Amino acid sequence: MESQNRPSVAQSGGQPTPWVEYKAPDGRVYYFNPATKKTTWEKPDELKSEQERLSVWKEYAKDGRTYWYNTETKKSTWTRPAELGSSNESPATANKPPAAQGHAAVEPISTKPAIVSTDLSQRGQAVRPSSPTADNSRRVIHPPPALLERARVPRREYRTQEEAEDLFLNLLSTHNVGSDWTWEQTLREIASDPDYRILKTLQERKEAFHKYTSKLLDKEREESKERMKQQREKFFEMMRQLPITEVTRFRKVKILAADNPAFVGRDSERFFDEFMDLFIRDIKERRRLVQAESMRVLNDHLEGLKLNAKWTDVKVDLLAKFRHLLMPALQTDSSVPMDTPYSYGADTDPEAGLSLLDFMDAFERAISDAERREAEARQREKDSVLRSQRQHRDAFRQLLDEYRAQITPASTWTQFFPLIKTDQRYIDMLGQPGSSPLDLFWDHLELLEEDVYRERKLLEAAMRDVGFKVQVDTTREEVKAFAVDFYKVPDMYFDYIYEQLLMKARHKKEEEDERLLRQRRRLLDDFKYALYDLVPPITADSTWDQEKERISRLPEFRDVADETASREVFDKAVEREQERELTRKTHRSRDSDHHKRSRSSSEVAGPPDSRTVRPRTSSDENTNGHSETLHQSGGNGMSVDDNDSELEEGEMVI
């Protein structure tokens, strides 16, 4: 192994070159330039023959074996091409396995050769470069031969993955890897360290690297914050010792603190802005406290101010007693404008105090408080009056409750007034706005009627359940006995409820009588019309005894069920027939006279005209009689109690 790693001086054409040839532990040959400190797996041009430099074949090594790649045909072979000559065989060719040495022809291994990796963990893999220029740059290996010797040191053992990660982080810290380093930069620094391979995969190493840089960045940020905090404190302490005001600018502080070590140029302006914000806030807070205390003194003095006070009088009093509460500018000369700049001592704040506007605000608040007190007093008085009126109404309602036994739903104010006219509770209600005693009396009656109605409904429900009915002749004792047994009605409501029940009974009886009367009239009318429809019809000479047998067979006669009433209807019908007969005789006599007068006139006057006179017929009489009947009856049904209803159908009255 030592003979393999022993360096040999490479020569080109018998001339020494700066390149030294080495053999790695895996048998691969590499070259190191002590002058430039560069390492490469590819044979340098200084070591190549003229034929090798001009040939399209490029020499590479993989797993300790040398192979050649044709840049034109894109083919590779383990056998040295003939155009390169067999005498200049590469040292790596001697390490070719016996199986490969027996081939005389070119043996292609792949269509594309592998590219030589720059990672030491992948030194056993050779990769084809995309171009000869890029191939040289990518195959350069930075670690010198001494680092390769150190790589042979055995790695430390670890028990857990966390311990391995800690060892890798310690490796990064040992090599002083910075937070701004890239992974490629870090790799060149730690690749030759034995602990580099303590994490098995490249992904684990990168994750540990990013974790290390993140922690380092956090630590640097914390240290930067701490340094910044110390610088800020020193700057603030310097500012507190300078003669500054709230209007001081940075350029003035820059002149005053130019030689002070706490004045740092890069962050001084930012520190100045922060300090001035706090400084101005502190000044304003002190002014606010001074003004609040001064306003408290003024408000205490003006607390009992009357409502009719005037500002001109109060102003003189306030300036005489509290001039020291004014701003320093107003204490010296009141005629100087408030926006005029003044020069005061270091402990004097020209704006620490009150202005005349503050005095006026205190006066206005005092007047507002006085108005509020006056309004509250008036409201209390109004509430007292309303409370008294409400108490009077409540007392009068109590008076009505006391006379509850004497008041019924039918009571009137004229009946109740003599009972209470001398009572003080009634007298207190007189002249009071709102509800009058009469209104409260009617309200009481409405409530009483509601109670009576509710009790009556309950009593009627009990009567329906038992089947008890109040008739017109039902006595008070009978209803009282029922109420005692089934539903107890208050004594104060019983008489009124009994009267209501009797009233309802009378109303029902009247309705029933009216219904029966209408039904009787309807039956008699039906019987009358049935008489008119008899065949043969009744005549003026008909009598009840003659027609009784025929009439008794009529269903309308049976419905009436009263022979006396039926006979009255029959008699009126006969009378009507007699009147009709008399009317017909009168018409015939009048027509005869008219005919005689017409004939005598025609004999005297000459021949008659073309008009003819039609004699009156029975149909004309019937038509005239029917029209007269409709006129007399008014188009309504006929009734036995009405003379118009006695006219027969089609009868005419002259």
C-alpha positions, 0 to 999 in steps of 0.5 A, a space after each residue: 500500500 505504501 508503494 502505491 501511495 509513494 509519489 513519482 516524478 512525472 517526466 515529459 520527453 525526458 524533461 522534469 515537470 512540476 507535476 507529481 504522480 500519485 496513486 490513491 489507496 483505491 489504485 487510481 492515479 492522480 497528479 499534484 502540482 506543488 507549485 500551484 497546489 492543484 490536484 487532478 485525476 486527468 493526466 496534465 498536458 505537460 505529461 502527454 505526448 504530442 500524439 496524445 494531445 492531438 488525438 481524439 481519444 481521452 484517457 480516464 480512470 475508473 475503479 483503478 482501471 484506465 479507459 479511453 473515450 473517443 470524443 467523435 464517435 462517443 465510444 469508450 474502451 478499456 484497450 489503449 487505442 492503436 493511434 496512441 501507440 502501445 509503448 506509452 501505456 498509462 501506468 493505470 493500464 498495468 492494473 487492468 484485471 487479467 480478464 480485460 488484458 486478454 482482449 485484443 480488440 476495442 471493448 466498448 463499455 458504454 455509449 457515454 463515459 462517466 464524469 469524474 466527480 469532485 467529491 472525495 466520497 465519490 472518487 471511485 466513479 468517473 464521469 464524462 465531461 461535456 467538453 475538454 475545457 469543462 472536463 479539466 475544471 470539473 476533475 480538479 481535486 483541491 485536497 493535496 496528497 497530505 490530506 489524502 494520507 490523513 483521510 486514512 485515519 479511522 473514523 470515530 464510532 457513535 451510538 445514536 444518530 443524534 450523537 453522530 449529528 453532534 459530532 458533525 456539528 462539532 466538526 463544522 465548528 472546529 473548522 470555523 465554518 461561518 454562517 455565510 458559508 455555502 455548502 460547496 465552500 464548506 465541503 472543500 474545507 471539511 471533506 478530508 476530515 475523518 468525521 466528515 463521513 460520520 453521517 452516512 448520506 449527503 442529505 443528512 450532512 446538508 441538513 446538519 449543515 443548514 441546522 448549524 448555520 441557522 443556530 449560528 445566525 441566531 447566535 450572531 443576531 442575539 449578539 448583535 442585539 446585545 451590542 446594539 442595546 449597549 450602544 443605545 444605553 450609552 447613547 441615551 446616557 450621553 443625550 441626558 447630559 447634553 443641553 437639549 430641548 424638545 426642538 433640538 435637531 440631530 445636526 446640533 447633537 452631532 456638533 456637541 457630541 462629536 468627540 464622545 465615544 458613545 456617538 457612533 456614526 452609523 446608528 446615531 441618527 436612529 438612536 437620536 430619533 428614539 431618544 427624542 420620542 421618549 424625551 418629548 413624551 416625557 415632557 408632555 406627560 410632565 406638562 399634563 400632570 401639571 395642567 391636571 393638578 392646576 385644573 383640579 385646583 380651579 375646579 375646586 374653587 369654582 365648584 359652588 359657582 352660581 348659575 347667573 355668574 359672568 365670565 368678566 367677574 370670575 376672570 378677575 377673581 381667578 387671575 388675582 388668586 391663581 396667576 401662579 398657575 398660568 404659563 410662565 409666559 403669561 405670568 410676566 406680561 399678559 399683553 405678549 402673544 402666546 406664540 412668542 418665543 421666550 428664554 428661560 432657565 434649564 428647569 423652566 418649561 415655558 408651556 408647563 401651566 395653564 392658559 386663559 383658555 383653560 381658565 375659560 374652560 374651567 368656568 364653562 364646566 362650572 356653569 354647565 355643572 350649575 345648569 345640571 344641578 338646576 335641571 336635576 332640582 327641577 326634575 326632582 320637584 317634578 318627580 315629587 309632584 308626579 309621585 304625589 298625584 300617583 299616590 292620590 290616584 292609588 288612594 282613590 282606587 282604594 276608596 272604590 274598592 272599599 265601596 265594592 259591595 255598593 257598586 254593580 256593573 249597572 251603577 252610575 256616577 250620580 248614584 255613587 257620588 253622594 257616597 264619596 263627596 266628603 271623603 278626603 281621598 276624593 277631594 285630593 283628586 280634584 284639579 289634578 291632571 291626568 285621570 279624573 275620579 270619573 275616569 277611575 270610576 268607569 275603569 272600576 266598572 269595566 273591571 267589575 263587568 269583566 269579573 261578572 262576565 267571567 263568573 256568569 260564564 262559569 255558572 252557565 258552564 256548570 248549568 250546561 253540564 247538569 242540564 239546568 236551564 233558566 226560564 222566564 219564570 225561574 225564581 231567584 231562589 232556584 238559581 241560588 240553590 243551584 249555585 250553592 250546590 254546583 258553583 259558588 257565585 260571590 254574593 256581590 255578583 249574584 243579583 246582577 248575574 241572575 238579572 242577566 240570566 233572566 234577560 237572556 231567557 226573556 230574549 230567547 223566549 221572544 225570539 222563539 215566539 217570533 219564530 213560531 209566529 213567522 212559521 204560522 203565517 207561512 203555513 196560513 199563506 200556504 193554505 190560502 194559496 191552496 184554496 185558490 188552486 182548488 178545482 173546481 174553485 170556490 165561488 162567492 156562494 161557497 160555504 165552509 160546511 160545503 167545502 170542509 170535506 174537500 178542504 180537509 184533504 189538503 196537506 196545507 190544512 193539516 199543517 196548520 192544525 187549527 180549524 178556526 184559523 183555517 176557517 177565517 182564511 176560507 171566509 176571507 177568500 169567499 169574501 174576495 170572490 164576492 167582491 170580484 163578482 160584484 166588480 165583474 157586474 159593474 164592469 159589464 154594466 159600464 161596458 153596456 152603457 158605453 156601447 149604447 152611447 157609441 151607437 147613438 153617436 154614430 147615428 147622429 154623426 154619420 157613418 162610423 170611422 175605420 176604427 172598431 171597438 172590441 168587446 171586453 172579454 174575461 181575459 181582459 178582466 183577469 189581466 186587469 185584476 192581476 195588475 190591481 192585485 200586485 199593486 195592492 199587495 206591493 209584490 209581497 206575500 199575502 197575510 191573514 192580518 193584512 187586508 191587502 193579502 186577502 185579494 185573490 190571485 188575478 183579482 183587480 180592485 176598482 
